[in-house]
Amino acid sequence: MITLGVILLILGFIFKISILWTIGIVLLVIGLVLFALGAAGRTIGGRKHWY
């Protein structure tokens, strides 16, 4: 999710498409939150790790 967010951010910036930029930011933030919770040992949605 983090990788997809970064890719969409880059594509949105290069092609000047604001919806890709917005979706990229949202995916990046959600991915970082899930990563932080998983790294802290919290179970998220019944899973110990999110990939």
C-alpha positions in Angstrom: 0.0 0.0 0.0 2.9 2.3 0.8 4.5 1.5 -2.6 1.3 2.1 -4.5 0.8 5.4 -2.7 4.3 6.6 -3.7 3.9 5.5 -7.3 0.5 7.3 -7.5 2.1 10.4 -6.0 4.9 10.4 -8.5 2.5 9.8 -11.5 0.1 12.5 -10.3 3.0 14.9 -10.0 4.5 14.1 -13.4 1.2 14.1 -15.3 -0.4 16.9 -13.2 -3.5 14.8 -12.4 -4.7 15.9 -9.0 -6.9 12.8 -8.3 -3.8 10.6 -8.5 -2.0 12.9 -6.1 -4.9 12.8 -3.6 -5.3 9.0 -3.8 -1.5 8.6 -3.4 -1.5 10.7 -0.3 -4.4 8.7 1.2 -2.9 5.3 0.4 0.5 6.5 1.8 -1.0 7.6 5.1 -3.1 4.5 5.5 -0.1 2.3 4.7 2.1 4.1 7.2 -0.5 3.9 9.9 -1.0 0.1 9.3 2.8 -0.4 9.2 3.2 1.5 12.5 0.5 -0.5 14.3 1.8 -3.8 12.9 5.3 -2.9 14.0 4.1 -2.1 17.5 2.7 -5.6 17.8 -1.0 -4.7 17.5 -3.3 -7.1 15.8 -5.1 -5.4 12.9 -8.2 -7.1 11.5 -7.2 -10.5 12.9 -3.6 -10.3 11.4 -0.3 -9.7 13.1 1.3 -8.4 9.9 0.1 -6.4 7.0 2.1 -6.6 3.8 
